[in-house]
Amino acid sequence: MHVLAFKELRAHYQVVAVCDVDEQRAIEVAGWLRGVRAVTDPAEIWTAADIDVVAICTPPGQHRLQVEAALRGGKDVICEKPLVASVREVEELAVIAAETGHTVMPVFQYRFGNGLQRLKALVDQGVAGRPYVANIDLSWRRGADYYAAPWRGRWDTELGGVLLGHAMHLLDMAVLVLGQPAAVWARVATLVNDIETDDSAAVTLRWADGSLATLSATLGSTVEISRHRFTFEHLTAESGIDPYTNSFEPWQFTATPGHEDRVADALAAHQPGTEDYIGQFERYAIARAAGEELPVTLESARLMLELVTALYVSSREDREVTLPLAADDPALGGLAP
Ligand SMILES: NC(=O)c1ccc[n+]([C@@H]2O[C@H](COP(=O)([O-])OP(=O)(O)OC[C@H]3O[C@@H](n4cnc5c(N)ncnc54)[C@H](O)[C@@H]3O)[C@@H](O)[C@H]2O)c1
């Protein structure tokens, strides 16, 4: 996905090398563009003089050390989700980034769908009014073929289950609009696959202003959908249900009587941007060139890992967990049970 996005964004990126420890895979992906070298040793990437930015999309358990190696090699880094295994590890990377003067951008490409971006604009402009309730559904399907990859389904290599690896995208979309919740209560289960990590969850979230949300997530759904529904004082916003692009249009916005004109004007004024990986990587290239804040920051990944940590703690201890977690909470050091 990364290489295909960079290919579309040739005004901003020139891909010079593709690294995979599987040589055939490296050669295949390098062949998608002209003049790209295939590499099997990541150390060659960290030290290559012709590389400014490294995009890491290896199994999650490798991210922590690879991001550090790239930063210390003088590269800026884009890294897939989940960035690392714990809040502490995000904080370590922030220190290394500051030391080296280089940056890390976590991938949260779902943020850049135009439907979600329109809702965010309405909320930021104060048009939506007070939030009441959000409903988040993740009904996806992952079976034996998916878990055949040896790194999947294990705490030490995948770092988490449906909450960390899948629902994190949909939670991030909600947090983009509503901010970080103040408290959560979760029940997490392994119901679908014979794996160490979780594949199903039911969650409630509460914000400081009293507003609420629910998330239900499963990797056992025959019909795949993702859905967000946000009920605000002045409007209701409902996403489409395409499982992997539900942040894209079409979204349905329905104004509360008396607020139709303001909602319609704000919706009409919104300018759509590029979406998905292309949307994130285009904004990244522009922000990086201008020395501006990146479209997704390490702080976003830290907040999201803290939220997911709180969900796992809540389920294991069968209690509500408030956020932020205490600075000395041992769960900040890792999610594995
Ligand atoms: N943002 C999203 O929507 C999204 C979607 C899918 C996957 N991902 C993430 O992307 C990452 C990769 O997932 P995937 O499904 O492509 O996995 P995959 O197993 O299909 O591919 C991983 C590749 O990394 C290679 N690899 C392993 N160790 C390596 C190393 N040390 N150096 C170089 N290459 C190495 C493997 O040979 C393999 O080709 C994971 O972090 C995953 O969570 C994100």
The ligand as an SDF file (V2000), in Angstrom:
LIG
                    3D

 44 48  0  0  0  0  0  0  0  0999 V2000
   -2.8620    0.7010    8.3980 N   0  0  0  0  0  0  0  0  0  0  0  0
   -3.5120   -0.3860    8.0160 C   0  0  0  0  0  0  0  0  0  0  0  0
   -4.6970   -0.3640    7.6850 O   0  0  0  0  0  0  0  0  0  0  0  0
   -2.7730   -1.6970    7.9520 C   0  0  0  0  0  0  0  0  0  0  0  0
   -3.2950   -2.7530    7.2070 C   0  0  0  0  0  0  0  0  0  0  0  0
   -2.5540   -3.9440    7.1650 C   0  0  0  0  0  0  0  0  0  0  0  0
   -1.3720   -4.0570    7.8660 C   0  0  0  0  0  0  0  0  0  0  0  0
   -0.9280   -2.9910    8.5980 N   0  0  0  0  0  0  0  0  0  0  0  0
    0.3240   -3.0950    9.3580 C   0  0  0  0  0  0  0  0  0  0  0  0
    1.4160   -3.2210    8.4540 O   0  0  0  0  0  0  0  0  0  0  0  0
    2.4270   -4.0520    9.0360 C   0  0  0  0  0  0  0  0  0  0  0  0
    2.6880   -5.2310    8.1190 C   0  0  0  0  0  0  0  0  0  0  0  0
    1.4860   -5.9650    7.9550 O   0  0  0  0  0  0  0  0  0  0  0  0
    1.2570   -6.9240    6.6800 P   0  0  0  0  0  0  0  0  0  0  0  0
   -0.1310   -7.3860    6.7320 O   0  0  0  0  0  0  0  0  0  0  0  0
    1.7530   -6.2420    5.4420 O   0  0  0  0  0  0  0  0  0  0  0  0
    2.2660   -8.1160    7.0670 O   0  0  0  0  0  0  0  0  0  0  0  0
    2.9230   -9.2080    6.1040 P   0  0  0  0  0  0  0  0  0  0  0  0
    3.3330  -10.3390    6.9890 O   0  0  0  0  0  0  0  0  0  0  0  0
    2.0120   -9.4770    4.9360 O   0  0  0  0  0  0  0  0  0  0  0  0
    4.2030   -8.4480    5.5330 O   0  0  0  0  0  0  0  0  0  0  0  0
    5.2810   -8.1120    6.3420 C   0  0  0  0  0  0  0  0  0  0  0  0
    6.5240   -8.1520    5.4740 C   0  0  0  0  0  0  0  0  0  0  0  0
    7.6350   -7.7520    6.2890 O   0  0  0  0  0  0  0  0  0  0  0  0
    8.7360   -8.5630    5.9110 C   0  0  0  0  0  0  0  0  0  0  0  0
    9.6980   -8.5330    7.0190 N   0  0  0  0  0  0  0  0  0  0  0  0
    9.6600   -9.2320    8.1760 C   0  0  0  0  0  0  0  0  0  0  0  0
   10.7130   -8.8900    8.9430 N   0  0  0  0  0  0  0  0  0  0  0  0
   11.4200   -7.9630    8.2600 C   0  0  0  0  0  0  0  0  0  0  0  0
   12.6120   -7.2260    8.5350 C   0  0  0  0  0  0  0  0  0  0  0  0
   13.2810   -7.3820    9.6900 N   0  0  0  0  0  0  0  0  0  0  0  0
   13.0640   -6.3620    7.6140 N   0  0  0  0  0  0  0  0  0  0  0  0
   12.3960   -6.1970    6.4400 C   0  0  0  0  0  0  0  0  0  0  0  0
   11.2850   -6.8710    6.1200 N   0  0  0  0  0  0  0  0  0  0  0  0
   10.7870   -7.7330    7.0270 C   0  0  0  0  0  0  0  0  0  0  0  0
    8.1240   -9.9230    5.6680 C   0  0  0  0  0  0  0  0  0  0  0  0
    8.9880  -10.7470    4.8840 O   0  0  0  0  0  0  0  0  0  0  0  0
    6.8330   -9.5600    4.9530 C   0  0  0  0  0  0  0  0  0  0  0  0
    7.0020   -9.4840    3.5410 O   0  0  0  0  0  0  0  0  0  0  0  0
    1.8980   -4.4400   10.4160 C   0  0  0  0  0  0  0  0  0  0  0  0
    2.3740   -3.5240   11.3650 O   0  0  0  0  0  0  0  0  0  0  0  0
    0.3940   -4.3010   10.2630 C   0  0  0  0  0  0  0  0  0  0  0  0
   -0.2750   -4.0550   11.4810 O   0  0  0  0  0  0  0  0  0  0  0  0
   -1.6030   -1.8290    8.6490 C   0  0  0  0  0  0  0  0  0  0  0  0
  1  2  1  0
  2  3  2  0
  2  4  1  0
  4  5  1  0
  4 44  2  0
  5  6  2  0
  6  7  1  0
  7  8  2  0
  8  9  1  0
  8 44  1  0
  9 10  1  0
  9 42  1  0
 10 11  1  0
 11 12  1  0
 11 40  1  0
 12 13  1  0
 13 14  1  0
 14 15  2  0
 14 16  1  0
 14 17  1  0
 17 18  1  0
 18 19  2  0
 18 20  1  0
 18 21  1  0
 21 22  1  0
 22 23  1  0
 23 24  1  0
 23 38  1  0
 24 25  1  0
 25 26  1  0
 25 36  1  0
 26 27  1  0
 26 35  1  0
 27 28  2  0
 28 29  1  0
 29 30  1  0
 29 35  2  0
 30 31  1  0
 30 32  2  0
 32 33  1  0
 33 34  2  0
 34 35  1  0
 36 37  1  0
 36 38  1  0
 38 39  1  0
 40 41  1  0
 40 42  1  0
 42 43  1  0
M  CHG  2   8   1  16  -1
M  END
$$$$
